[in-house]
Amino acid sequence: MGQPWVTAYIIQWVVIGLLLIMFYQTLKLLGQYIRKVEKIERNTKRGLSVKNRFPKFHAESLTTASTIDTTSGKGNRLFLFVSPTCKACEDVLLDLHTLHLDPRTELTVISMKSGEDSDFKYLKILQEKNISMVLDQSLFESLGIPSLPYGIVIDEQRNIVNYGEAGSIQEVNELVASLPILETA
């Protein structure tokens, strides 16, 4: 083979390599787009929407000495819905120390009930961080929680301010960023 053929052969493989990289990037973007569209569809099919009222809820915490009561109107609240067997839920709960939460905003973890206490790997973690946790399967069903982990942010009047998937601490921070700033007297 002559010099021009070798050069053409090399250029051909470089172009094919670049096309494969572009194809891979396009597939990644398509996957992200499909995920966002599915998320929007799930949110519109479900009954939750901003400014809907969070149901009245009263329960004793398993990890703290506090009582969770949404009728008190004490301030903003972030509810994280998790499952004892969910690995993504555990990862988010382990990273809660990096959560940018206003001190006047209460965080409550609501978990599905499980047949075995050994499933609650993160129970001790929540106790150490003084974060309230309750078990309530009926709340999952009444709100129609579509995926786990999932976050719902409510204001003092139990209005839903924001909601969505909370698969990472970044997504939880995005949910919390929508909270109105509480004025101090």
Residue pairs with C-beta under 8 A, 6 or more apart in sequence:
1 9
39 164
39 165
42 146
42 147
43 49
43 146
43 163
43 164
46 144
46 146
47 143
47 144
48 143
48 144
48 152
48 160
48 163
49 160
50 159
50 160
50 161
50 162
50 163
51 159
51 160
52 159
52 160
53 157
53 158
53 159
53 160
54 70
54 79
54 152
54 154
54 158
54 159
54 160
55 70
55 139
55 142
55 143
56 70
56 71
56 158
57 68
57 69
57 70
57 71
57 136
57 139
58 67
58 68
58 69
58 70
58 71
59 67
59 68
59 134
59 136
60 67
60 68
60 134
61 67
61 68
61 108
61 132
61 133
61 134
62 123
62 133
62 134
62 135
63 123
63 126
63 127
63 130
63 131
63 132
63 133
64 127
64 130
64 131
64 132
66 132
68 108
68 132
68 134
70 77
70 154
70 158
71 158
73 156
73 157
73 158
74 106
74 156
75 104
75 105
75 106
75 156
75 182
76 102
76 104
76 105
76 106
76 153
76 154
76 155
76 156
76 161
76 179
76 180
76 182
77 105
77 106
77 107
77 108
77 153
77 154
78 101
78 105
78 106
78 107
78 108
78 151
78 152
78 153
78 172
78 175
78 176
79 108
79 109
79 110
79 151
79 152
79 153
79 154
80 92
80 93
80 107
80 108
80 109
80 110
80 149
80 150
80 151
80 166
80 172
81 110
81 111
81 139
81 140
81 143
81 145
81 148
81 149
81 150
81 151
81 152
82 89
82 90
82 92
82 93
82 109
82 110
82 111
82 112
82 122
82 148
82 149
83 89
83 111
83 112
83 114
83 148
84 111
84 112
84 114
84 119
84 120
84 121
85 114
85 119
86 148
86 149
88 148
88 149
88 167
89 122
89 148
89 149
90 121
90 122
91 168
92 149
92 166
92 167
92 168
92 169
92 172
93 109
93 122
93 125
93 126
94 122
94 125
95 168
95 169
96 107
96 129
96 131
96 169
97 129
98 169
99 107
99 169
99 172
99 173
99 176
100 173
100 176
100 177
101 107
101 176
102 176
102 179
102 181
102 182
104 182
105 176
105 179
106 132
107 131
107 132
108 131
108 132
108 133
108 134
109 126
109 131
109 132
109 133
109 134
110 133
110 134
110 135
110 136
110 139
110 140
111 120
111 133
111 134
111 135
112 135
112 137
112 140
113 135
113 136
113 137
114 120
117 123
123 133
126 132
126 133
143 152
147 165
149 165
149 166
149 167
150 163
150 164
150 165
150 166
151 162
151 163
151 164
151 165
151 166
151 171
151 172
151 175
152 160
152 162
152 163
153 160
153 161
153 162
153 163
153 175
153 176
153 178
153 179
154 160
154 161
155 161
155 179
155 180
161 178
161 179
161 180
162 175
162 178
162 179
163 175
164 171
164 174
164 175
165 171
166 172
166 175
